[in-house]
Amino acid sequence: MKRKERYELLVSQIRSLISGEENKTGVLANVSAAMKEAFPERFFWVGFYLVGDGALRLGPFQGSVACYTIPFGKGVCGTAWSRGETIIVDDVEEFPGHIACSSLSRSEIVVPIRGADGSIVGVIDIDSTNLADFNDDDRTYLEQIACLLKENLYT
């Protein structure tokens, strides 16, 4: 199955999975599991960092151990938060200030999640062990998932 087809199924699954559910931790845990299961050969680490106390704090995830706290503007996650936009990094070793939670991570995509007022409440963070593993298809569908989370959890 092609990448776009897998994402179409994933978005549909997530829409059904989270509809009407108010347990934020449970929703984020299940969404991270669904994303990792949809692309097990590509997604090494899938999870969420949530804004709290002026930093990004580790939320539900699937993968190896991770950093607990990421400052505003630091690393790929903190930079996506500060810019308010999705960031795709083809080679994390070439990203200035990359925070290496795992030496196995080679490429990364980070997608902001907005709250009802438009402020960023967290980010979706996905790492791959492959270089240049993320493209505009990933951006498009992961941004759709971020919108679903906003609509279901942050309105």
N, C-alpha and C positions, 0 to 999 in steps of 0.2 A: 504494500500500500504506500502511496506517495505521501510526502510530508503534508501537503495541503489537505488531503483526504483524512489523514490521521488527526490533524488539528480540527477539522470540521466535526469529527466524531467526539473529540475531546471537549470542544466548546459545548456541544449538545449535552454530553454527559455531565459536565460541570453545571450547566444551567439547571438540569433536573436535580442534581445532587444537592444544590444549595438553595433552591427555591423555597422560601418561607422559613428557612432555618436561621435562628438567631444566635446560636452558639458560635461566636467568632473563632475561638480556638479550634473547635471541632471542624468548622468549615475550612479553615486554613490548613489544618492537618489533612483532611480528606482531599482538598484541592492539590496540595503538594504531592500526595500519594498518587492521585490520578495523573498528574503531569509526568511524574517519574515513570509510572507504568506505561504511559503512552509512548515514551521514547527511551526505553531502558538502555539501548545501545548508544544513545547520544548524551543523555542527561546524567552526569556524574553526581551532581548535587542540585537539589531543587528545594527552595524554601522562601521564607518571608522574613524580612526585617521590618519592624514596626517602630514608628516614631514614638519616643517616650523620653522625658527628661532631657530634651535637647540633643538626642542622639538616636541612631537606629539601634534597636534592641532585637536580639535573636528571637524569632517566632517559630512556629511549627515548620519542620523541614523533613526531607528524606535525604539521607546520605551520611557521610562521615562527620565527625565532630566539627564544629564551626566556631567562629569568633562570636563572642557575646555582644560586643558593642562596637559600632562603627560611627565615628564622629561625622558631623555635617561637612560635606565637601571632601571627605577622604575616601580613597579607594574608588572602585567602580560604583558601589552602592551609594556612598555618600555624595559622589559626584552627580549621579542620576537624581538624587534627592535635591541637591542644590540647583541643578539646571532645570529640574522639572520635566525631564524628557528621558525617553528610552535611550540606553547606551548599549551598543554592540562592540565588543572588543575581540578582535581576531586572535591576538596573542597577548595574554595578560602580562607577560614579562616586559612588553613594550609600553604598558600603560603606566604613566608616571604616578607613583604613590600607591600602586596596587597592593592590596592587603592580602597576603597569601595565607589563607586558612589551611590550604592543602597544596602541596607541591605537585599533585596530580592534575590540578586545574590548568587548562591551556587556553580556553576561550570562555567568554562570559557574556550574558545578556542580563540587563537589569531594567525592569519596567516599573515606573512609579504607579502607586495606587492612590487615587484622590478620594477625599471625603466629600460630604455633601456641599461644603462651602468652597470646594476647589483646592483646598490645601492638601499637601501630600501627607498621608497617614501611614504609609509604608511602601515597601518595594517587593516585587517578585524578583528573586535572584536565581539564576540558573547557570551552572558551570558545566563545561564539557572537558573531557580529556583529549579532545581533538582540536587542533588549530582551526580557526576560521569556520567553526561549526554552525554559526548563527547567521541568518540572512533576513531580508525584509518579510518573508513569510512568517518567520518566528516572531518578528516585531508585530506584525498585523494581528496575529491570533493571540499572542500573549497580551497585547493591549486590549483585545476584546475580553479576555479573561479578567483583566484588571477592572474593566468597566462592569462586568458582571458582579465582581466583588463589591464595587462601589454601590451598585444598585441594590444589592441584597444585604450588605452589612453596614454601609456608611451613609444612609440617607435618613 
